[in-house]
Amino acid sequence: QDNMLRTLLLLSLVIAPVYGQADGNPHQWDRLRRCDHTDYDPPCGPCEGIGGIPTGDDNDAITLTSCSIVANASDVPEPVAPVWGEQWVVDPYYEVLIGKKTDPFCFSVIPSNDSVGELCYRPDYGAQYYDVGGESGALRFDLNSKTVVGNITSKILHQDTNFWIVNKFPWYALGVSQCICSQVREGGQAGNKLMSPVNPDWTKQMFYIGRETIGIEYTGTEQTLDHWAFGPHHLWSTPDKGEIIRMWQPFNGLQIFPEGTNRVPQDQSLFESPPPECKKEGGALFRIKCTDEGYPQSEEEMKASVSKADKMRAEEPVPRDQYKGNDFNHMSNVLNGWLQDGAAETRACDEWSRRDQ
């Protein structure tokens, strides 16, 4: 039945032209992987825009979840609206984080407001603590991230417009800790307005799509849930209480809350800010863009951190064209080429053994 449904949906794409898509849908994802409810004509129906576990930009680089229609929106006159809540804990929590590729290893993955360009797909799991309606007003993630250099454990704290990421690297990277101090900007773009943690009322803008029996990734189960959407954002909630179980946005990510959002009072010690690892005294070995007190540096402070001695030591304050690249990968290849042509002995990273390290 599920395979037949997908076939019918794919046939409908051929028959009915699709309009909208604010960013032009550059990867040409079909209506199973992407359906922007407020931009598509016809609008999204049940079992469209369902997504799954993605691994790449190609339309078929995804394991779509299962879905069968239980009821259309017109058959459920008064659905229970999804509830985000003001304080809750989710443990375990699963996600695939999607964002523009800014480094070759996808260490930094920040969701954007469009799908233009090459994207990163990073699976994470752990716990999420939401206290925006509580004393701290903060959001915290404790995550294990799969990367090309192994698993990295991260503590992520977002309070007001301040954002901290504390990473602990694998044992073969000496188990060192790193703190990155930053501020979140809309769409992850410099110069855009600063962003605070998501407001508890954000679900009020969602449109009801229908009721479906849908597969819940990482749990091996299917549940009958209500499907809601706004633009490319989709969520699935329990019909009786509105508990959110699953969320999908094709160029932001997949989020799984296996038991819903458990509304419990928070342990405020979890939201200590700034995190101790981000402070100069007793902090992590590597601190990036952090003040001595552990707060994100302002743009003026970051400019001032380049000392007069640093500028005098540089032969050229701005790199010349032969030392630049069109993007991060090109720049890396250019600089590696200069190293290989120089007097120092070099060896490609993949030729190193654990003993060499």
C-alpha positions as CSV (number, residue, x, y, z in Angstrom):
1,Q,0.0,0.0,0.0
2,D,2.8,2.4,0.9
3,N,4.7,1.7,-2.4
4,M,1.5,2.2,-4.3
5,L,0.9,5.5,-2.6
6,R,4.4,6.7,-3.4
7,T,3.9,5.7,-7.1
8,L,0.7,7.6,-7.3
9,L,2.3,10.7,-5.7
10,L,5.2,10.5,-8.2
11,L,2.8,10.2,-11.1
12,S,0.9,13.2,-9.8
13,L,4.1,15.3,-10.1
14,V,4.3,14.5,-13.8
15,I,0.6,15.3,-14.4
16,A,0.2,18.4,-12.3
17,P,2.8,21.2,-12.6
18,V,4.2,22.4,-9.2
19,Y,4.7,26.2,-8.6
20,G,6.2,28.1,-5.8
21,Q,9.4,27.1,-3.9
22,A,10.9,30.4,-2.6
23,D,14.5,29.3,-3.4
24,G,13.7,27.6,-6.7
25,N,14.2,24.1,-5.2
26,P,17.7,23.9,-6.7
27,H,18.2,20.2,-6.0
28,Q,14.9,19.3,-7.7
29,W,13.5,17.4,-4.7
30,D,10.2,15.7,-5.3
31,R,7.0,16.3,-3.2
32,L,7.9,13.4,-0.9
33,R,11.2,15.0,0.2
34,R,10.0,18.6,0.0
35,C,6.6,20.2,-0.1
36,D,6.4,23.9,1.0
37,H,2.8,24.2,2.1
38,T,2.5,27.9,1.6
39,D,4.4,28.0,-1.7
40,Y,3.1,25.0,-3.6
41,D,0.2,24.7,-6.0
42,P,-1.5,22.4,-5.3
43,P,-0.8,22.7,-1.6
44,C,0.7,19.8,0.3
45,G,-1.6,16.8,1.0
46,P,-1.3,13.9,3.4
47,C,1.9,11.9,3.0
48,E,3.6,14.7,1.1
49,G,6.7,16.5,2.4
50,I,7.4,13.5,4.8
51,G,11.1,13.3,4.4
52,G,13.3,10.7,6.1
53,I,17.0,10.1,6.8
54,P,18.9,12.1,4.2
55,T,22.6,11.5,3.2
56,G,23.1,13.8,0.2
57,D,21.7,16.5,-2.1
58,D,20.5,14.1,-4.8
59,N,16.7,13.5,-4.7
60,D,17.2,9.8,-4.1
61,A,19.9,10.3,-1.4
62,I,17.4,9.7,1.3
63,T,15.7,6.8,3.1
64,L,12.1,8.0,3.0
65,T,9.9,7.1,5.9
66,S,6.8,5.0,5.5
67,C,3.4,6.8,5.3
68,S,-0.2,5.8,4.7
69,I,-3.3,8.1,4.8
70,V,-5.7,7.7,7.6
71,A,-7.8,10.8,7.1
72,N,-7.8,14.0,5.1
73,A,-7.9,17.4,6.8
74,S,-11.6,17.7,5.9
75,D,-12.4,14.5,7.7
76,V,-11.0,15.9,11.1
77,P,-13.0,19.1,11.8
78,E,-11.3,19.9,15.1
79,P,-7.8,18.5,15.3
80,V,-5.9,19.0,18.6
81,A,-3.2,21.7,17.8
82,P,0.4,20.7,18.3
83,V,1.9,21.9,21.7
84,W,5.6,22.8,22.1
85,G,5.4,23.8,25.7
86,E,7.6,26.1,27.9
87,Q,9.7,23.5,29.8
88,W,10.5,19.9,28.8
89,V,13.2,17.2,28.5
90,V,13.6,14.8,25.6
91,D,16.0,11.9,26.3
92,P,16.7,10.1,24.0
93,Y,16.6,12.6,21.1
94,Y,17.6,12.0,17.5
95,E,18.3,14.3,14.6
96,V,19.9,14.8,11.2
97,L,21.2,18.3,11.1
98,I,21.2,19.9,7.6
99,G,23.0,23.1,6.7
100,K,25.2,24.7,4.0
101,K,28.7,23.1,3.6
102,T,31.3,25.6,4.9
103,D,34.1,23.2,5.7
104,P,35.2,19.9,4.0
105,F,34.3,17.7,7.1
106,C,31.0,19.3,8.0
107,F,32.1,20.1,11.5
108,S,30.1,23.3,11.5
109,V,26.5,22.7,10.3
110,I,24.1,25.7,10.7
111,P,20.6,25.4,9.2
112,S,19.9,28.1,6.7
113,N,16.8,29.7,5.2
114,D,17.3,28.3,1.7
115,S,18.7,25.1,0.1
116,V,21.0,26.7,-2.4
117,G,24.5,25.1,-2.8
118,E,26.0,21.9,-1.4
119,L,24.6,20.8,2.0
120,C,25.9,18.9,4.9
121,Y,23.9,16.0,6.6
122,R,25.1,15.2,10.1
123,P,23.3,12.6,12.3
124,D,23.3,13.3,16.0
125,Y,21.7,11.7,19.1
126,G,21.5,12.6,22.8
127,A,19.2,14.8,24.9
128,Q,17.5,18.1,24.6
129,Y,16.4,20.4,27.5
130,Y,14.0,23.3,26.8
131,D,13.6,26.0,29.4
132,V,12.7,29.1,27.4
133,G,9.6,29.5,29.6
134,G,11.5,28.9,32.8
135,E,14.1,30.6,34.9
136,S,17.1,30.3,32.6
137,G,15.2,31.1,29.3
138,A,17.6,28.8,27.6
139,L,17.8,25.7,25.3
140,R,20.5,23.0,25.7
141,F,21.5,20.0,23.7
142,D,23.8,17.2,24.8
143,L,24.8,15.4,21.6
144,N,27.0,12.7,20.1
145,S,27.9,13.6,16.5
146,K,29.2,11.3,13.9
147,T,32.0,12.9,11.9
148,V,34.8,11.8,9.6
149,V,37.2,11.9,12.5
150,G,35.0,9.8,14.8
151,N,32.3,10.7,17.4
152,I,32.4,14.1,19.0
153,T,30.4,14.8,22.2
154,S,29.0,18.3,22.3
155,K,27.2,20.5,24.8
156,I,25.3,23.3,23.1
157,L,23.7,26.1,25.0
158,H,21.5,28.9,23.5
159,Q,20.5,31.7,25.9
160,D,19.1,35.1,24.7
161,T,21.3,35.8,21.6
162,N,24.4,34.0,23.0
163,F,25.3,30.6,21.7
164,W,28.0,28.3,23.1
165,I,29.3,25.0,21.7
166,V,31.6,22.9,23.9
167,N,33.1,20.0,22.0
168,K,35.1,17.1,23.3
169,F,37.2,15.3,20.7
170,P,38.0,11.6,20.5
171,W,40.9,10.0,22.4
172,Y,43.1,9.9,19.4
173,A,42.8,13.7,19.2
174,L,44.1,13.7,22.8
175,G,40.5,14.1,24.2
176,V,40.9,17.9,24.2
177,S,38.0,20.2,24.7
178,Q,37.0,23.2,22.6
179,C,34.6,26.0,23.2
180,I,33.1,28.1,20.5
181,C,31.4,31.3,21.5
182,S,29.0,32.8,19.0
183,Q,25.7,34.6,18.4
184,V,23.0,33.2,16.3
185,R,21.8,35.2,13.3
186,E,18.8,34.5,11.2
187,G,19.6,32.1,8.4
188,G,23.1,31.7,9.7
189,Q,24.2,34.8,7.6
190,A,26.4,37.5,8.9
191,G,24.7,40.9,9.2
192,N,21.2,39.3,9.7
193,K,19.3,40.0,12.9
194,L,20.3,38.1,16.1
195,M,18.1,35.2,17.1
196,S,16.9,33.9,20.5
197,P,15.8,30.3,21.2
198,V,12.5,29.4,19.5
199,N,9.4,30.8,21.0
200,P,7.0,28.3,22.6
201,D,4.1,29.6,20.5
202,W,5.7,29.0,17.2
203,T,3.4,26.1,16.4
204,K,0.3,28.4,16.2
205,Q,1.1,29.2,12.6
206,M,0.9,25.6,11.4
207,F,-1.8,24.4,8.9
208,Y,-3.4,21.0,9.3
209,I,-2.7,18.5,6.6
210,G,-4.4,15.3,7.7
211,R,-3.9,12.1,9.8
212,E,-1.3,9.5,8.8
213,T,0.3,6.3,10.0
214,I,4.0,7.3,9.7
215,G,7.3,5.6,10.4
216,I,9.3,7.1,13.3
217,E,13.0,6.9,12.4
218,Y,15.5,5.3,14.9
219,T,12.6,3.6,16.8
220,G,11.5,0.9,14.4
221,T,7.9,1.9,15.0
222,E,4.9,3.5,13.2
223,Q,2.4,5.8,14.8
224,T,-0.9,7.3,13.8
225,L,-0.2,11.1,14.1
226,D,-1.6,14.4,12.9
227,H,0.4,16.1,10.1
228,W,0.9,19.9,10.2
229,A,2.9,22.2,8.0
230,F,4.0,25.8,7.5
231,G,6.2,26.5,4.4
232,P,8.8,23.7,4.3
233,H,8.4,23.0,8.0
234,H,6.4,19.8,8.8
235,L,5.6,18.2,12.2
236,W,3.6,15.2,13.4
237,S,1.8,15.2,16.8
238,T,-0.4,12.9,18.8
239,P,-4.1,13.3,18.0
240,D,-5.2,13.3,21.6
241,K,-2.7,15.7,23.3
242,G,-0.8,17.4,20.5
243,E,2.5,16.0,21.7
244,I,5.2,16.5,19.0
245,I,6.9,13.2,18.0
246,R,8.5,14.1,14.7
247,M,9.6,17.2,12.7
248,W,11.1,17.5,9.2
249,Q,12.4,20.5,7.2
250,P,14.2,19.4,4.0
251,F,17.1,21.8,4.3
252,N,17.2,22.2,8.1
253,G,16.9,18.7,9.4
254,L,15.0,15.7,10.9
255,Q,14.1,15.7,14.6
256,I,12.7,12.7,16.5
257,F,11.2,13.0,20.0
258,P,10.3,9.3,20.6
259,E,8.3,9.9,23.8
260,G,7.2,13.4,23.0
261,T,8.2,16.4,25.0
262,N,8.2,15.4,28.7
263,R,7.1,18.5,30.6
264,V,9.0,18.5,33.9
265,P,10.7,21.2,36.0
266,Q,14.3,21.8,34.9
267,D,17.5,21.4,36.8
268,Q,18.8,25.0,36.5
269,S,22.4,23.9,36.9
270,L,22.2,22.5,33.4
271,F,21.9,26.0,32.0
272,E,25.0,27.6,33.7
273,S,26.1,30.5,31.4
274,P,28.7,31.1,30.2
275,P,29.7,27.4,30.4
276,P,32.9,27.0,32.6
277,E,34.7,25.5,29.6
278,C,34.4,28.9,27.7
279,K,36.1,31.0,30.4
280,K,39.8,31.8,30.3
281,E,40.4,30.6,33.8
282,G,40.0,26.9,34.0
283,G,38.4,26.7,30.6
284,A,38.9,24.5,27.5
285,L,42.3,24.2,25.8
286,F,40.9,25.8,22.7
287,R,38.5,28.8,23.0
288,I,37.3,30.4,19.9
289,K,35.8,33.9,19.7
290,C,35.3,34.0,23.5
291,T,36.0,36.8,25.9
292,D,38.0,36.1,29.1
293,E,34.6,35.9,30.9
294,G,33.3,33.3,28.4
295,Y,30.9,35.5,26.4
296,P,30.9,35.8,22.6
297,Q,33.2,38.5,21.4
298,S,31.6,41.5,19.7
299,E,32.6,42.3,16.1
300,E,34.7,45.2,17.5
301,E,36.5,42.9,19.9
302,M,37.3,40.3,17.2
303,K,38.8,43.0,15.0
304,A,40.9,44.3,18.0
305,S,42.1,40.8,18.7
306,V,44.4,41.1,15.6
307,S,47.3,42.9,17.3
308,K,49.6,45.4,15.8
309,A,52.4,42.9,16.0
310,D,50.4,40.4,14.0
311,K,49.9,43.0,11.3
312,M,53.5,43.9,11.2
313,R,54.6,40.3,11.0
314,A,52.5,39.7,7.9
315,E,54.2,40.6,4.7
316,E,50.8,41.2,3.1
317,P,47.9,42.2,5.4
318,V,45.5,40.9,2.8
319,P,46.5,37.6,1.0
320,R,47.4,38.0,-2.6
321,D,45.4,36.4,-5.4
322,Q,47.7,33.4,-5.7
323,Y,47.0,32.5,-2.1
324,K,43.2,32.7,-2.3
325,G,40.5,30.3,-3.4
326,N,37.0,30.6,-4.8
327,D,35.6,28.6,-1.9
328,F,36.8,26.7,1.2
329,N,37.9,23.5,-0.8
330,H,39.7,25.6,-3.5
331,M,41.5,27.6,-0.8
332,S,42.6,24.4,0.9
333,N,44.0,23.0,-2.3
334,V,45.8,26.3,-3.1
335,L,47.5,26.5,0.3
336,N,48.3,22.8,0.3
337,G,49.9,23.3,-3.1
338,W,52.2,26.0,-1.7
339,L,53.2,23.7,1.2
340,Q,54.0,20.8,-1.2
341,D,56.1,23.1,-3.4
342,G,58.1,24.5,-0.4
343,A,61.1,23.2,1.5
344,A,59.2,21.4,4.2
345,E,58.5,17.7,3.9
346,T,54.8,17.0,3.5
347,R,52.5,13.9,3.5
348,A,48.8,13.6,2.6
349,C,46.5,13.2,5.6
350,D,45.2,9.8,4.5
351,E,48.8,8.4,4.4
352,W,49.3,8.9,8.2
353,S,48.8,6.0,10.5
354,R,47.7,6.1,14.1
355,R,51.3,5.3,15.1
356,D,52.5,8.4,13.1
357,Q,50.1,10.6,15.0
